[in-house]
Amino acid sequence: MNVSQVSVLHEYLERNADRCPDKTALVIKDQRLTWGDVDRQSTQLANRLRSLGVSRGDRVLLYLDNSAELAVGLWGVLKADCVFCIVNPQTKADKLQYILNDCRSTVMIAHNATGRTWKEVLPETPHLKSTLVVGAKEESLDAAGDVSLLPFSIIDNDSTVAQPTRNIPLDLCSIIYTSGTTGDPKGVMLTHLNMVFAAESITTYLENEHDDIVVNVLPMSFDYGLYQWLMVTQFGGTLILESSFNYPSKVLNLIESEKVTGLPVVPTIASLLVQFAEKGLSLPGIKYVTNTAAALAPSHIATIKQVCPNARIYSMYGLTECKRVAYLPPSEIDRKPDSVGRPMPNMEVFVLDPDTGEEMEPGEVGELVVRGPHVMKGYWEKPEITDRWLKPGKIPSEMWLWTGDLFRRDEEGYLYFVSRKDDIIKSRGEKVSPKEVENVLYSLDGVQDAAVVGEEDPVLGQAIHAYIVLSDDAEYTSGEVIRFCAKNLEPFMVPKYVTFLSEMQKTTSNKITKKNLASFAREKYLAGDPVLAN
């Protein structure tokens, strides 16, 4: 679809409100919002935020599940010349507190139902001035120390006159927090230019049209889920927003009743479709299916073809630091099923030697390096980490993104993922820092040593496996450890497997080494050492 380039992200919304104000923009539960509704309500929120004293460039944290308030809220934040930061409401208090303080958010929007978590952190967030609470009445809210608690009530606000915005394409649009090797989340800084370019490029190769209807069951705190809404706004379509795929039958019925044409999936969703394919499910109205992070497994491709016989199937690869890198044209999925494709429009990639920076020959393995307008500005207030990812390119004055992923490229220029350089785990489409999981394990009384690694998994991509050495007086089952992790970590970070060892594999300097840890555990077990594999 050919559309004119916009300057800042929220101009997509304003364009839709001007061209098709009565068209359905968003369907969630029993709500149906038009583009006129979304535009008007986001303007009301922007005016509300300004009345709370926000300034240009202030960060507003959205601690919300997929909802109309979240979908409208991010546009309101942008119209107030602020920066939105979406955090999954399943995030625990200590991590929420870290993010609030790291980005120095001045306003938070949260749901009353998660108040037990976010209220706990308010005394320790000196930069936070106000919290807008969804689902609460004003008379039930009291100030929490220096933080004022106010109801989220934009619909009843009469202030619908939009104020001029000052931001330009180079200004920050969003900070997306992603796991880091240190255990602390890193804030990926994305400008309006970054996000506009990514949306334009992706919708170009997906061949999106004005009448496309997309279903999204992925959390909008995850950039793959967030961009479903941004891209629908870009081409003026309709988004069917669900909170999850936990009830597949309900979502599949919605796909049929709402005449959905676009279906983004991750491997877990593709795996769940198998049982419905066996029962003869057919969704002929689906025009395209997308998958990101890695190439689709052959079994997933077969299932999608059976369920969606008329769909173009896109295997894709990307990372939060630049949103998307490559896509495999649907016409090539049978010829190159294990490839993630070629670079998307208007950008360039290289497979370089990590030590010399020289380009690798076809078939040789090197680090994937990305050049383009969608490359992040850096990590929020982490210049040393930024310098490890953004390095001067071979073109003067340019910074190129070193992804940390090892790739090879074939003679035709198609890319193939090989492995990660670091120990970051990709599970359920999310990045998981082993260090963050290990920190939680060490907080469990009696845990002497802990090491977390990823194992290949046909459903999760990588499953999280925790290896633990207990002190002599400690005794746990794997189930007890997993339940403890579930109380202290987001669901995608919880180990699937726990193995108890009598000792941990270590280097000569007494540091735990994760190399070949599974083999080490097997050898200990076969040797008769006290090791319990679960």
C-alpha positions in Angstrom: 0.0 0.0 0.0 1.5 3.3 -1.0 1.1 6.0 1.7 2.9 9.2 2.4 5.6 9.2 5.0 4.7 10.9 8.2 7.1 12.8 10.5 6.1 11.5 14.0 4.3 8.3 14.9 1.0 9.7 16.1 0.4 11.4 12.7 -0.8 8.0 11.5 -3.6 8.2 14.0 -4.5 11.8 13.1 -4.5 10.9 9.4 -7.0 8.1 10.0 -9.2 10.3 12.1 -9.3 12.8 9.2 -9.8 10.2 6.4 -12.0 7.5 8.0 -13.2 8.7 11.4 -16.1 6.2 11.5 -14.2 3.1 10.6 -13.6 0.5 13.3 -10.0 0.8 14.6 -10.0 -1.4 17.6 -12.1 -4.3 18.9 -11.5 -5.6 22.4 -14.0 -7.6 24.5 -17.3 -5.7 24.2 -15.7 -2.4 23.0 -15.5 -1.2 19.4 -13.6 2.0 19.0 -13.5 4.0 15.7 -10.5 6.0 14.6 -12.4 9.1 15.6 -12.9 7.6 19.1 -9.2 6.7 19.5 -8.1 10.1 18.2 -10.5 12.0 20.5 -9.8 10.0 23.6 -6.0 10.1 23.1 -6.3 13.9 22.8 -8.2 14.0 26.1 -5.5 12.0 27.8 -2.7 14.2 26.3 -4.5 17.2 27.8 -4.9 15.4 31.1 -1.2 14.6 31.2 -0.3 18.2 30.5 -2.5 19.3 33.3 -0.4 17.1 35.6 2.7 19.1 34.6 4.4 16.7 32.2 7.1 18.3 30.0 8.4 17.5 26.6 10.5 14.3 26.7 9.1 13.1 30.1 8.6 9.4 30.4 5.2 7.9 31.1 5.0 4.3 32.1 2.1 2.2 31.1 1.8 -0.8 33.5 -1.2 -2.3 31.7 -2.3 -5.5 30.0 -3.6 -5.4 26.5 -6.6 -3.1 26.7 -8.4 -0.1 25.2 -6.7 2.0 27.8 -3.2 0.8 26.7 -4.0 1.2 23.0 -5.4 4.7 23.5 -2.9 5.6 26.2 0.3 5.3 24.1 -1.1 7.8 21.6 -2.1 10.2 24.3 1.5 10.0 25.7 2.9 10.9 22.3 0.4 13.7 21.7 1.7 15.2 25.0 5.2 15.2 23.5 6.2 12.5 26.0 7.9 9.1 25.7 5.9 5.9 26.4 7.3 2.9 28.2 5.0 -0.2 28.3 5.7 -2.7 31.1 3.9 -6.1 31.4 1.6 -6.0 34.4 2.9 -9.4 35.4 6.3 -7.7 36.1 7.1 -8.1 39.8 7.6 -5.1 42.2 11.4 -5.0 42.4 11.7 -5.0 38.6 8.9 -2.4 38.2 10.7 -0.2 40.8 14.0 -0.5 38.9 12.4 0.5 35.6 10.4 3.4 37.1 13.6 4.8 38.7 15.9 4.0 35.7 13.8 6.0 33.2 12.7 8.5 36.0 9.0 8.3 34.9 6.9 11.2 36.1 3.5 9.6 35.5 2.4 6.0 35.6 -0.9 4.6 34.2 -1.8 1.3 35.9 -4.9 -0.8 36.6 -6.5 -0.9 40.0 -6.4 -4.8 39.9 -2.6 -4.7 40.0 -2.5 -2.1 42.8 -1.0 -4.6 45.3 2.2 -4.6 43.2 2.6 -1.0 42.0 1.5 0.6 45.3 4.4 -1.3 47.0 7.0 0.6 45.0 5.5 4.1 45.2 7.5 5.1 48.3 10.8 4.2 46.5 10.1 6.2 43.3 11.1 9.8 43.9 10.6 11.0 40.3 7.0 9.7 40.1 4.5 12.4 40.7 1.1 11.0 39.6 -0.5 7.6 38.9 -3.6 7.4 36.8 -5.6 4.3 37.9 -7.8 2.4 35.5 -10.9 0.9 37.1 -10.9 3.0 40.2 -13.3 5.7 41.5 -11.9 8.9 42.8 -13.3 8.5 46.3 -11.4 5.2 46.7 -8.0 6.8 45.9 -5.7 8.4 48.4 -2.3 10.0 47.9 0.5 7.5 48.4 3.2 9.6 49.9 4.3 12.2 47.3 2.5 10.4 44.5 -1.1 11.5 43.7 -3.5 8.8 42.7 -6.1 9.8 40.2 -8.8 7.9 38.3 -8.1 7.2 34.6 -11.2 8.9 33.1 -10.5 10.4 29.7 -13.9 9.6 28.2 -15.7 12.0 30.5 -13.2 14.7 30.0 -14.6 17.6 27.8 -11.1 18.8 26.8 -11.0 17.5 23.2 -9.1 20.3 21.6 -5.7 19.1 20.5 -2.7 21.2 21.4 0.1 21.5 19.0 3.0 19.0 19.4 6.6 20.1 19.2 8.4 16.8 18.7 10.3 16.0 15.5 11.4 12.7 14.0 14.7 12.7 16.0 12.9 12.9 19.4 12.4 9.8 21.6 9.2 8.0 21.0 9.5 4.9 23.2 11.8 3.2 25.7 11.4 -0.6 25.6 13.0 -2.6 28.3 14.7 -5.8 27.4 16.8 -8.3 29.4 20.5 -7.8 29.7 23.5 -10.1 30.5 24.0 -8.2 33.8 20.5 -9.1 35.0 19.2 -5.5 35.0 16.9 -4.6 32.1 18.2 -2.2 29.5 16.0 0.5 28.1 16.1 0.5 24.3 15.7 4.1 23.1 13.6 4.4 19.9 12.9 7.7 18.1 9.9 8.6 16.1 12.1 8.1 13.0 13.1 4.6 14.1 9.5 3.5 14.6 8.0 5.2 11.6 10.6 3.6 9.4 10.1 0.2 10.8 6.3 0.4 10.4 6.5 1.6 6.8 9.1 -1.0 5.8 7.2 -4.0 7.4 3.8 -3.1 6.0 5.4 -2.7 2.6 6.7 -6.2 2.4 3.6 -7.6 4.1 1.6 -5.9 1.4 -0.9 -4.5 3.9 -4.1 -2.8 2.7 -6.6 -0.4 4.1 -9.2 -3.2 4.7 -6.8 -5.6 6.5 -8.0 -6.8 9.9 -5.3 -8.1 12.2 -5.7 -10.2 15.4 -3.2 -9.7 18.2 -2.9 -12.0 21.2 0.7 -11.0 22.0 1.4 -8.6 24.9 2.0 -5.0 23.7 4.8 -4.8 26.2 6.6 -7.2 23.7 7.5 -5.2 20.6 6.1 -7.8 18.2 2.7 -7.3 19.9 3.1 -3.5 20.1 3.9 -3.2 16.4 0.6 -4.9 15.4 -1.2 -1.8 16.7 1.3 0.6 15.3 1.2 -1.0 11.8 -2.6 -1.2 11.8 -2.6 2.5 12.5 -0.1 3.1 9.8 -2.3 1.5 7.0 -5.6 2.4 8.6 -6.9 -1.1 9.2 -8.6 -2.7 12.2 -7.0 -4.5 15.2 -8.7 -7.3 17.1 -7.0 -7.2 20.5 -6.9 -10.1 22.9 -4.9 -10.5 26.1 -3.5 -13.9 25.3 -4.0 -17.2 23.4 -4.9 -19.0 26.6 -8.4 -19.8 25.2 -7.7 -20.7 21.6 -11.2 -21.6 20.7 -12.4 -18.1 21.6 -9.7 -16.4 19.6 -10.3 -18.7 16.6 -14.0 -18.0 16.7 -13.2 -14.2 16.7 -10.9 -14.7 13.7 -13.9 -16.2 11.8 -16.6 -13.8 13.0 -14.4 -10.6 12.6 -13.1 -11.8 9.2 -9.5 -11.4 10.2 -6.9 -11.3 7.4 -3.6 -11.0 9.3 -2.4 -13.5 12.0 0.9 -12.9 13.8 2.2 -16.0 15.7 5.0 -17.3 17.8 6.0 -21.0 17.9 3.8 -21.7 21.0 0.7 -20.5 19.0 1.7 -22.6 16.0 2.1 -25.6 18.2 -1.4 -25.1 19.8 -2.9 -24.9 16.3 -1.9 -28.6 15.7 -4.8 -30.0 17.7 -7.3 -27.8 15.8 -5.7 -28.7 12.4 -6.3 -32.4 13.3 -10.0 -31.5 13.9 -10.3 -29.9 10.4 -10.0 -26.2 11.3 -9.8 -24.0 8.3 -9.3 -20.3 8.2 -9.5 -19.4 4.5 -9.9 -15.7 5.1 -6.4 -15.3 6.6 -4.3 -13.6 3.9 -0.9 -13.7 5.7 0.7 -15.3 8.8 3.9 -13.9 10.4 6.4 -15.4 12.8 9.5 -13.7 14.2 12.7 -14.4 16.2 13.6 -17.5 14.2 12.7 -19.6 11.2 9.5 -21.6 11.5 9.9 -25.3 12.1 8.8 -27.5 9.2 6.0 -28.9 11.3 4.7 -25.4 12.1 4.8 -24.5 8.4 2.8 -27.6 7.5 0.2 -26.8 10.2 -0.2 -23.2 9.1 -0.6 -24.3 5.5 -3.3 -26.7 6.5 -5.2 -24.2 8.7 -4.7 -21.1 6.6 -4.7 -22.5 3.0 -4.8 -19.0 1.4 -2.2 -17.3 3.5 1.2 -16.0 2.6 3.6 -17.3 5.3 6.5 -15.0 6.5 9.4 -16.2 8.6 11.1 -13.2 10.0 14.0 -12.2 12.3 14.4 -9.1 14.4 15.4 -7.7 17.8 14.1 -4.9 19.9 17.2 -2.8 19.1 16.1 -2.3 15.5 12.6 -4.0 15.5 13.0 -6.0 12.3 16.0 -7.1 10.2 14.9 -9.7 7.6 11.9 -11.6 6.2 11.6 -14.6 4.0 9.4 -14.0 0.9 6.5 -16.5 1.1 7.4 -17.8 -2.3 10.7 -19.1 -0.8 9.4 -20.9 2.3 9.5 -24.4 0.6 12.9 -23.8 -1.0 14.6 -22.2 2.0 12.5 -23.3 5.1 15.4 -22.8 7.6 16.2 -19.2 6.4 14.9 -16.0 8.0 15.2 -14.4 4.6 16.8 -11.2 3.2 17.0 -7.6 4.6 13.7 -5.7 4.6 13.3 -2.7 2.4 15.6 0.4 2.7 18.2 -1.1 5.0 21.4 -3.1 4.8 23.0 -6.0 6.8 26.4 -7.5 6.9 27.9 -10.7 8.3 31.2 -9.6 9.8 34.1 -11.2 11.6 33.6 -10.2 15.3 37.3 -9.7 15.7 38.4 -8.0 12.5 35.2 -6.5 11.2 35.8 -7.9 7.8 32.9 -9.3 5.8 32.5 -13.1 5.8 32.2 -15.2 2.6 29.0 -17.0 1.8 28.7 -20.0 4.1 31.0 -18.6 6.8 29.7 -17.7 10.2 30.0 -14.2 11.6 28.1 -11.6 13.6 25.1 -10.0 12.0 25.5 -6.2 11.8 22.6 -3.8 10.8 22.6 -0.5 9.1 19.4 1.6 8.7 17.1 4.3 10.0 15.4 1.9 12.4 18.6 1.2 14.5 18.0 2.4 18.1 19.5 5.6 19.5 21.1 3.5 22.3 20.4 2.2 25.7 18.9 4.7 28.1 21.7 6.2 30.2 24.0 3.2 29.7 26.8 4.6 27.4 29.2 1.7 28.1 26.7 -1.0 27.1 25.6 1.2 24.1 29.2 1.3 22.9 29.4 -2.5 22.8 26.3 -2.6 20.5 26.6 0.5 18.4 30.0 0.9 16.8 31.3 3.2 14.0 30.5 1.7 10.6 32.5 1.7 7.4 30.6 4.8 6.3 31.9 8.0 8.0 29.7 9.3 10.9 27.4 6.2 11.0 26.9 3.9 13.9 26.0 0.3 13.0 24.2 -2.2 15.3 26.2 -5.4 16.2 23.3 -7.8 17.1 25.2 -10.3 19.2 23.7 -13.0 16.9 25.9 -15.3 14.7 24.6 -15.8 11.2 25.7 -17.2 7.8 24.5 -16.1 4.4 24.2 -18.2 1.3 25.3 -17.3 -2.3 21.9 -15.7 -2.9 22.1 -13.4 0.1 19.6 -15.3 2.3 20.3 -15.3 6.1 20.5 -18.2 8.5 20.6 -17.9 12.3 23.3 -19.9 13.9 23.4 -19.0 17.6 23.8 -16.2 20.1 27.2 -14.9 21.1 26.2 -14.3 24.7 24.1 -16.4 27.0 20.8 -14.6 26.5 17.9 -17.1 26.1 15.1 -16.5 23.7 12.0 -18.2 25.1 8.4 -17.7 23.9 9.7 -14.9 21.7 11.1 -12.9 24.7 14.7 -12.3 25.7 15.5 -13.9 29.1 18.6 -12.9 31.1 20.0 -16.0 32.8 21.5 -13.7 35.4 18.0 -12.4 36.4 16.7 -15.9 36.9 19.9 -16.9 38.8 19.4 -13.9 41.1 16.0 -15.2 42.1 17.3 -18.7 42.6 20.0 -17.4 44.9 17.4 -15.7 47.0 16.0 -19.1 47.9 17.4 -20.3 51.2 20.0 -23.0 50.8 20.9 -22.5 47.1 24.7 -22.6 47.0 25.3 -22.5 43.3 22.9 -21.8 40.4 23.3 -21.8 36.6 20.6 -21.1 34.0 20.9 -22.1 30.4 18.6 -22.4 27.4 17.8 -25.7 25.7 16.3 -26.1 22.2 12.5 -26.6 22.5 10.1 -27.1 19.5 7.4 -25.1 21.3 9.2 -22.4 23.3 12.1 -21.9 21.0 14.4 -22.3 24.0 13.3 -23.8 27.3 14.9 -22.5 30.5 16.8 -25.1 32.4 18.1 -24.3 36.0 21.0 -26.3 37.5 21.2 -26.0 41.3 23.6 -27.1 44.0 22.0 -27.0 47.5 23.7 -26.7 50.9 23.7 -29.8 53.1 20.7 -28.7 55.2 18.5 -27.7 52.2 16.0 -29.9 50.4 13.6 -28.9 47.6 11.7 -30.6 44.8 11.9 -29.2 41.3 8.2 -28.2 41.6 8.9 -26.1 44.7 11.7 -24.3 42.9 9.6 -23.6 39.9 6.7 -22.3 42.0 9.1 -20.0 43.9 10.4 -18.6 40.5 6.8 -18.1 39.3 6.1 -15.9 42.3 9.2 -13.7 41.6 9.5 -13.7 37.8 7.4 -13.0 34.8 5.9 -16.3 33.3 8.3 -16.5 30.3 11.3 -16.4 32.7 10.2 -19.4 34.8 12.4 -22.5 34.3 10.7 -25.5 32.6 13.4 -27.9 34.0 15.3 -28.0 37.3 18.3 -30.3 37.9 19.9 -30.6 41.3 23.7 -31.3 41.2 26.1 -32.4 44.0 28.6 -29.9 42.6 28.7 -27.3 39.8 31.0 -27.3 36.8 33.7 -24.6 37.4 36.8 -23.1 35.9 40.2 -23.2 37.5 39.4 -19.7 38.9 36.4 -21.2 40.6 33.8 -19.6 38.3 30.8 -21.5 37.2 31.0 -22.5 33.6 27.9 -23.2 31.5 29.7 -24.8 28.6 28.4 -28.3 28.0 26.6 -28.2 31.4 24.0 -30.7 30.3 26.8 -33.2 29.4 28.5 -32.5 32.7 25.2 -33.3 34.5 24.7 -36.5 32.6 28.2 -37.7 33.3 27.7 -37.0 37.0 24.5 -38.9 37.0 26.0 -41.9 35.1 29.0 -41.9 37.5 26.6 -42.4 40.4 27.1 -39.0 42.0 24.0 -37.6 43.8 22.3 -35.7 41.0 18.6 -35.5 40.4 17.5 -34.7 36.8 14.0 -33.4 36.5 
